[in-house]
Amino acid sequence: MDLQRRTFLVGAGGAAAAGMLASCAAPTAAEQAPSDTVDFHGDHQAGIYRPAAQQQASCFAAFRVLAADRAELKALLQRLTVKARLLGGGHKAADTLPAVEQTGVDGAPPVNSGVMGEDVPAANFTLTLGLASSLFDNPAYGLASKKPRGLTEMKVFPNDAIDEAWTGGDLILQLCADSADMVHYALRDIMKATRGQLQLQWKVNGFHSAPRPAGAPRNLFGYKDGIVNPAEAEQLVWVRGGTGQPAWAEGGTFMVVRIIRMLVEFWDRVGLGEQDGMIGRHRASGAPLGQQNETDTPDYASDPDGKTIRRDAHIRLANPRTPETAGSRMLRRGYNYEMGIDLNGNMQAGLIFASFQQDIQAQFEATQTRLIDEPMTDYIQPFGGGYFFVPPGVKDGDGYLGEGLFA
């Protein structure tokens, strides 16, 4: 057994685990967090609605869980919670880290990889953890009765071009920060700490474009993306009681990740009028066609034949704005990506679509079904991702992510 695995299993088991978690308790009122931190604690995980200003860089990393049994899985989730707290708080070289971060053995690897220098900034870092259907189905963990209703393998739609190398995983981490090197640092730090417990299956890094000139950011087709999102008060995201879900899942949410290639060279040869027609918005302003501002509400009732906004325009199919479809809206927090070129010399670039909702089938799948065969399908190729359940947040320094699974 190697040094990292030996340290992890000793540090995360039994009474040692309790001490480990307590050593990372939330700061007192006299120890206010710096302005570049996002509070880890709360009813919900912090990387969903918090921070309100989406961070500039991300990594979506899906892992195979190698924990041998229920006890090792619990220790893994405790360890990931410790890492989320530490990374989100930032630390300086002179800071005393929790004992679990130190091996106490001469010649051991340094605690800090050095990528960020000796002082590691918080950079508004958040870790969001999601669990896949396969984790609940694994008999080694005995979690079948805890599985959230509606958590399945990712559905393949008619216009998808799924690549198995970019799907699957028992657990996903969405790592976000205001610098790409912080995201890279965090992933390496987590992987070192969970050696022997997690095996990386696929990952994709994303970046968030700044609003230009203002408002919502732009995707790689040049259009403003994520203009319309439900407010938290609308209660379309968090799992609530009385919905048939297991009690431990209340306060959590379902996460859909879709990696969508955008055929940017093909798109760049299309006229602007045709582009606007397929999207349903003016590219320059982001406003619905026929209107002035990106936040203006499309008036489909007065345009039943689609003379202003085509009936098959993306925004009209995705959100028809009818009483019957109001409940299928979802929170989207997407990122652009670039991954080099393909064998034909074309750019491999696109969108990491991430959505959060109470019910995958009633929200994401209902929306995606309306989008089957939309004109945009000639210019996009969804090829990877998965469905995950994001457990509730951690309310205090003694808790850990997924704690309700073991109650």
C-alpha positions as CSV (number, residue, x, y, z in Angstrom):
1,M,0.0,0.0,0.0
2,D,1.5,3.4,-1.0
3,L,2.1,6.3,1.3
4,Q,-0.9,8.4,0.2
5,R,-3.4,5.6,0.4
6,R,-2.1,4.6,3.8
7,T,-2.4,8.1,5.2
8,F,-5.9,8.6,3.7
9,L,-7.3,5.4,5.2
10,V,-5.8,6.1,8.6
11,G,-6.8,9.7,8.7
12,A,-10.4,9.2,7.5
13,G,-11.4,6.3,9.7
14,G,-13.2,6.3,13.0
15,A,-12.3,8.9,15.6
16,A,-9.6,10.3,13.3
17,A,-12.2,11.2,10.7
18,A,-14.2,13.2,13.3
19,G,-11.0,15.1,14.3
20,M,-10.2,15.7,10.7
21,L,-13.6,17.2,10.0
22,A,-13.6,19.3,13.2
23,S,-10.2,20.7,12.3
24,C,-11.8,22.4,9.2
25,A,-14.7,24.0,11.0
26,A,-16.2,27.2,9.7
27,P,-14.5,30.4,10.7
28,T,-16.0,32.3,13.7
29,A,-17.4,35.8,13.4
30,A,-14.0,37.1,14.4
31,E,-12.4,35.2,11.5
32,Q,-14.3,36.6,8.5
33,A,-13.4,35.0,5.2
34,P,-11.6,37.1,2.6
35,S,-13.6,38.6,-0.2
36,D,-12.4,36.0,-2.7
37,T,-14.0,33.1,-0.9
38,V,-17.4,31.4,-1.3
39,D,-18.7,30.0,1.9
40,F,-18.7,26.2,1.7
41,H,-21.4,25.7,4.3
42,G,-25.1,26.0,3.8
43,D,-28.3,24.1,3.0
44,H,-27.1,23.5,-0.5
45,Q,-23.8,23.0,-2.2
46,A,-22.2,26.3,-3.0
47,G,-21.3,25.8,-6.6
48,I,-24.9,25.8,-7.8
49,Y,-26.6,29.2,-7.1
50,R,-23.5,30.6,-5.3
51,P,-21.6,32.5,-6.3
52,A,-24.1,34.6,-8.3
53,A,-21.3,35.7,-10.6
54,Q,-20.2,32.5,-12.3
55,Q,-16.5,31.8,-12.0
56,Q,-14.2,32.2,-15.0
57,A,-12.7,28.7,-15.1
58,S,-14.0,25.2,-14.5
59,C,-13.2,21.5,-14.7
60,F,-15.8,18.7,-14.9
61,A,-14.1,15.5,-13.8
62,A,-15.9,12.2,-13.7
63,F,-14.3,9.3,-11.7
64,R,-14.7,5.6,-11.1
65,V,-15.0,5.0,-7.4
66,L,-12.6,2.3,-6.2
67,A,-13.7,2.2,-2.5
68,A,-14.0,-1.4,-1.5
69,D,-16.9,-1.1,0.8
70,R,-19.4,1.2,2.5
71,A,-16.9,2.3,5.1
72,E,-14.3,3.3,2.5
73,L,-16.9,5.2,0.5
74,K,-17.9,7.1,3.6
75,A,-14.2,7.9,4.3
76,L,-13.8,9.1,0.7
77,L,-16.7,11.5,0.9
78,Q,-15.3,12.8,4.2
79,R,-12.0,13.4,2.6
80,L,-13.5,15.2,-0.4
81,T,-15.3,17.5,2.1
82,V,-12.1,18.3,3.8
83,K,-10.5,19.2,0.5
84,A,-13.5,21.4,-0.5
85,R,-13.2,23.3,2.7
86,L,-9.5,23.8,2.5
87,L,-9.4,24.7,-1.2
88,G,-12.3,27.1,-0.9
89,G,-10.7,28.9,2.0
90,G,-7.3,29.4,0.4
91,H,-4.1,29.3,2.6
92,K,-0.7,30.8,3.0
93,A,2.6,28.9,3.3
94,A,2.8,30.0,7.0
95,D,-0.7,28.6,7.8
96,T,-0.9,25.5,9.9
97,L,-2.9,22.9,8.0
98,P,-4.9,20.1,9.6
99,A,-2.9,17.1,10.6
100,V,-4.6,15.0,8.0
101,E,-2.7,17.1,5.3
102,Q,0.7,16.1,6.8
103,T,2.3,12.7,6.4
104,G,4.9,13.2,9.1
105,V,7.3,10.9,7.2
106,D,10.7,12.2,6.0
107,G,11.0,12.3,2.2
108,A,7.2,12.5,1.7
109,P,5.8,14.5,-1.2
110,P,5.2,18.2,-0.4
111,V,1.7,19.1,0.6
112,N,1.6,21.9,-2.0
113,S,2.3,21.0,-5.7
114,G,3.7,24.5,-6.1
115,V,1.5,25.3,-9.1
116,M,0.1,28.3,-7.3
117,G,3.3,29.2,-5.5
118,E,3.5,28.7,-1.8
119,D,0.5,30.8,-1.0
120,V,-2.7,29.3,-2.4
121,P,-5.5,31.9,-3.1
122,A,-9.1,30.9,-2.7
123,A,-10.0,32.5,-6.1
124,N,-13.7,32.0,-5.4
125,F,-13.2,28.2,-5.6
126,T,-16.2,25.9,-5.3
127,L,-16.4,22.1,-5.4
128,T,-19.7,20.6,-6.4
129,L,-20.0,16.8,-6.0
130,G,-22.5,14.6,-7.8
131,L,-23.2,10.9,-7.6
132,A,-24.2,8.7,-10.5
133,S,-26.7,5.9,-10.7
134,S,-23.9,3.3,-10.8
135,L,-22.8,4.2,-7.3
136,F,-26.2,3.4,-5.8
137,D,-26.4,0.2,-7.9
138,N,-23.1,-1.1,-6.6
139,P,-23.9,-3.9,-4.0
140,A,-20.6,-3.2,-2.2
141,Y,-22.1,0.0,-0.8
142,G,-25.6,-1.1,0.0
143,L,-27.2,2.2,-1.1
144,A,-30.0,0.9,-3.4
145,S,-32.7,2.0,-1.0
146,K,-31.1,5.5,-0.9
147,K,-31.1,6.0,-4.6
148,P,-33.0,9.2,-5.7
149,R,-36.0,8.5,-7.8
150,G,-35.4,9.4,-11.5
151,L,-31.6,9.0,-11.3
152,T,-30.7,6.9,-14.3
153,E,-28.0,6.5,-16.9
154,M,-27.9,9.4,-19.3
155,K,-30.5,9.2,-22.0
156,V,-29.3,9.2,-25.6
157,F,-31.4,11.4,-27.9
158,P,-31.8,11.0,-31.7
159,N,-29.4,13.8,-32.6
160,D,-26.6,12.7,-30.2
161,A,-23.3,11.3,-31.3
162,I,-22.2,9.6,-28.1
163,D,-18.6,8.6,-27.5
164,E,-18.4,6.1,-24.7
165,A,-15.0,7.5,-23.7
166,W,-16.7,10.7,-22.6
167,T,-19.6,9.1,-20.6
168,G,-19.9,7.2,-17.4
169,G,-18.3,7.6,-14.0
170,D,-19.6,6.9,-10.5
171,L,-18.9,10.4,-9.2
172,I,-18.4,13.8,-10.7
173,L,-16.6,16.9,-9.4
174,Q,-17.4,20.3,-10.8
175,L,-14.5,22.5,-9.9
176,C,-14.8,26.2,-10.5
177,A,-12.6,29.2,-9.7
178,D,-11.6,32.6,-11.1
179,S,-8.3,31.3,-12.5
180,A,-7.6,28.3,-14.7
181,D,-4.4,27.4,-12.7
182,M,-6.5,27.2,-9.4
183,V,-8.8,24.7,-11.1
184,H,-5.8,22.7,-12.3
185,Y,-4.2,22.9,-8.8
186,A,-7.4,21.7,-7.1
187,L,-7.8,18.7,-9.3
188,R,-4.2,17.5,-8.8
189,D,-4.5,18.1,-5.1
190,I,-7.7,16.1,-4.8
191,M,-6.4,13.3,-7.0
192,K,-3.2,13.0,-4.8
193,A,-5.3,12.9,-1.7
194,T,-7.7,10.2,-3.0
195,R,-5.2,8.0,-4.7
196,G,-6.4,4.4,-4.6
197,Q,-10.0,5.5,-4.0
198,L,-10.8,7.4,-7.2
199,Q,-9.8,6.8,-10.8
200,L,-10.3,9.6,-13.3
201,Q,-12.5,8.5,-16.2
202,W,-13.0,11.6,-18.2
203,K,-12.5,15.4,-17.7
204,V,-13.1,18.6,-19.6
205,N,-11.9,22.1,-18.8
206,G,-14.1,25.1,-19.5
207,F,-13.9,28.9,-19.5
208,H,-16.5,31.5,-19.0
209,S,-16.5,34.4,-21.4
210,A,-16.9,37.9,-20.0
211,P,-20.2,39.7,-20.8
212,R,-19.6,41.8,-24.0
213,P,-20.6,44.5,-23.7
214,A,-22.8,43.7,-20.8
215,G,-25.3,41.2,-19.6
216,A,-25.0,37.4,-20.2
217,P,-21.7,35.9,-21.5
218,R,-21.3,34.6,-25.0
219,N,-20.9,31.1,-26.3
220,L,-18.6,30.1,-29.1
221,F,-21.3,30.8,-31.7
222,G,-21.1,34.4,-30.5
223,Y,-24.6,34.4,-28.9
224,K,-25.4,35.3,-25.3
225,D,-26.0,32.2,-23.3
226,G,-27.9,31.6,-20.1
227,I,-30.0,34.8,-20.3
228,V,-33.1,33.2,-18.8
229,N,-32.6,31.2,-15.6
230,P,-35.2,30.5,-12.9
231,A,-34.8,32.4,-9.6
232,E,-34.0,30.2,-6.6
233,A,-37.3,31.3,-5.0
234,E,-39.2,29.6,-7.9
235,Q,-38.4,26.2,-6.4
236,L,-37.5,24.4,-9.6
237,V,-34.0,23.3,-8.5
238,W,-34.0,21.9,-5.0
239,V,-35.5,18.5,-4.0
240,R,-38.3,19.1,-1.5
241,G,-40.1,16.9,0.9
242,G,-43.3,15.2,-0.1
243,T,-42.1,14.4,-3.6
244,G,-41.4,10.8,-3.2
245,Q,-37.7,11.2,-2.8
246,P,-35.7,9.7,0.1
247,A,-35.5,12.0,3.0
248,W,-31.7,12.4,2.9
249,A,-32.0,13.9,-0.6
250,E,-34.0,16.9,0.4
251,G,-32.0,20.0,-0.3
252,G,-30.1,18.3,-3.1
253,T,-30.6,18.6,-6.8
254,F,-30.2,16.6,-10.1
255,M,-27.3,17.6,-12.3
256,V,-27.1,17.0,-16.1
257,V,-23.8,17.4,-17.9
258,R,-23.7,17.4,-21.6
259,I,-20.5,18.0,-23.6
260,I,-21.6,19.5,-26.9
261,R,-19.3,20.0,-29.8
262,M,-20.0,23.1,-31.9
263,L,-19.1,22.9,-35.5
264,V,-17.7,26.5,-35.5
265,E,-16.2,26.4,-39.0
266,F,-19.5,25.3,-40.5
267,W,-21.4,27.9,-38.4
268,D,-19.0,30.7,-39.6
269,R,-20.1,30.2,-43.2
270,V,-23.8,30.8,-42.4
271,G,-25.4,34.2,-42.9
272,L,-26.1,36.3,-39.8
273,G,-29.9,36.4,-40.6
274,E,-30.1,32.7,-40.8
275,Q,-28.1,32.3,-37.5
276,D,-30.4,34.8,-35.8
277,G,-33.4,32.9,-37.1
278,M,-32.2,29.5,-35.8
279,I,-31.4,31.0,-32.3
280,G,-34.4,33.4,-32.2
281,R,-32.2,36.3,-30.9
282,H,-30.2,39.2,-32.3
283,R,-26.6,38.3,-32.0
284,A,-25.4,41.8,-31.2
285,S,-27.8,42.6,-28.4
286,G,-29.0,39.2,-27.3
287,A,-32.6,40.5,-27.5
288,P,-35.4,38.3,-28.9
289,L,-36.0,39.0,-32.5
290,G,-38.1,42.1,-32.9
291,Q,-37.1,43.5,-29.5
292,Q,-34.4,45.7,-28.0
293,N,-33.0,44.1,-24.8
294,E,-31.7,40.7,-24.0
295,T,-34.0,40.5,-21.0
296,D,-37.1,41.3,-23.0
297,T,-39.7,38.6,-22.9
298,P,-40.6,37.1,-26.3
299,D,-44.3,37.6,-27.2
300,Y,-45.1,34.3,-28.8
301,A,-48.9,34.7,-28.4
302,S,-48.9,37.6,-30.9
303,D,-46.7,35.7,-33.2
304,P,-48.5,32.3,-33.6
305,D,-47.2,31.7,-37.1
306,G,-43.6,32.4,-36.3
307,K,-43.2,35.4,-38.6
308,T,-40.8,37.2,-36.1
309,I,-39.4,34.3,-34.1
310,R,-39.6,31.0,-36.0
311,R,-41.6,28.3,-34.5
312,D,-38.5,26.0,-34.7
313,A,-36.1,28.7,-33.2
314,H,-34.0,27.4,-30.4
315,I,-35.4,29.8,-27.7
316,R,-39.0,29.0,-28.7
317,L,-38.6,25.3,-28.5
318,A,-36.5,25.3,-25.3
319,N,-38.9,27.6,-23.5
320,P,-42.3,28.0,-25.2
321,R,-43.4,30.2,-22.2
322,T,-46.7,28.4,-21.7
323,P,-48.3,27.4,-18.4
324,E,-47.8,23.7,-19.4
325,T,-44.0,24.1,-20.0
326,A,-43.2,26.5,-17.1
327,G,-42.2,23.7,-14.8
328,S,-39.6,22.3,-17.3
329,R,-37.3,25.3,-16.9
330,M,-34.0,24.6,-15.2
331,L,-30.9,26.4,-13.9
332,R,-28.1,26.4,-16.4
333,R,-24.4,27.1,-15.6
334,G,-22.5,26.3,-18.8
335,Y,-18.9,26.8,-19.9
336,N,-17.2,27.0,-23.2
337,Y,-14.4,24.5,-24.0
338,E,-11.6,24.0,-26.6
339,M,-9.8,20.7,-27.0
340,G,-7.5,21.0,-30.0
341,I,-8.3,19.7,-33.5
342,D,-9.8,16.5,-35.0
343,L,-8.3,14.3,-37.6
344,N,-9.6,16.6,-40.4
345,G,-8.0,19.7,-38.9
346,N,-11.3,21.1,-37.6
347,M,-11.5,22.7,-34.2
348,Q,-12.8,20.7,-31.3
349,A,-14.7,23.4,-29.4
350,G,-18.1,23.8,-27.9
351,L,-20.2,24.0,-24.8
352,I,-20.1,22.2,-21.5
353,F,-23.9,22.3,-20.7
354,A,-24.6,21.9,-17.0
355,S,-28.1,22.1,-15.6
356,F,-29.6,21.7,-12.2
357,Q,-33.2,20.6,-11.6
358,Q,-35.6,18.8,-9.3
359,D,-36.6,16.2,-11.9
360,I,-34.4,15.2,-14.9
361,Q,-37.3,13.6,-16.8
362,A,-39.8,16.5,-16.2
363,Q,-37.3,19.3,-16.8
364,F,-34.2,18.4,-18.8
365,E,-35.5,15.5,-20.8
366,A,-38.8,17.3,-21.5
367,T,-36.9,20.3,-22.8
368,Q,-34.5,18.2,-24.9
369,T,-37.4,16.3,-26.4
370,R,-38.8,19.5,-27.7
371,L,-35.4,20.3,-29.3
372,I,-35.2,17.0,-31.3
373,D,-34.5,17.9,-35.0
374,E,-34.3,21.6,-34.4
375,P,-32.3,23.4,-37.1
376,M,-29.4,23.8,-34.7
377,T,-28.7,20.1,-34.8
378,D,-26.8,20.6,-38.1
379,Y,-24.2,22.6,-36.2
380,I,-23.9,20.8,-32.8
381,Q,-22.9,17.3,-31.7
382,P,-23.6,16.2,-28.1
383,F,-21.1,13.5,-27.4
384,G,-20.5,13.0,-23.7
385,G,-21.6,13.7,-20.1
386,G,-23.9,12.0,-17.6
387,Y,-26.7,12.3,-15.0
388,F,-25.8,12.8,-11.4
389,F,-27.4,13.6,-8.0
390,V,-25.9,16.4,-6.1
391,P,-26.3,15.8,-2.3
392,P,-27.5,18.6,0.0
393,G,-25.0,21.0,1.4
394,V,-23.0,20.7,4.7
395,K,-24.4,23.0,7.4
396,D,-21.5,23.0,9.8
397,G,-17.9,22.0,10.4
398,D,-18.8,18.5,11.7
399,G,-20.7,17.4,8.6
400,Y,-19.7,16.1,5.2
401,L,-21.0,15.7,1.7
402,G,-23.4,12.8,1.4
403,E,-23.7,12.3,5.1
404,G,-27.4,11.3,4.8
405,L,-26.4,8.2,2.9
406,F,-25.0,6.6,6.0
407,A,-27.6,7.7,8.6
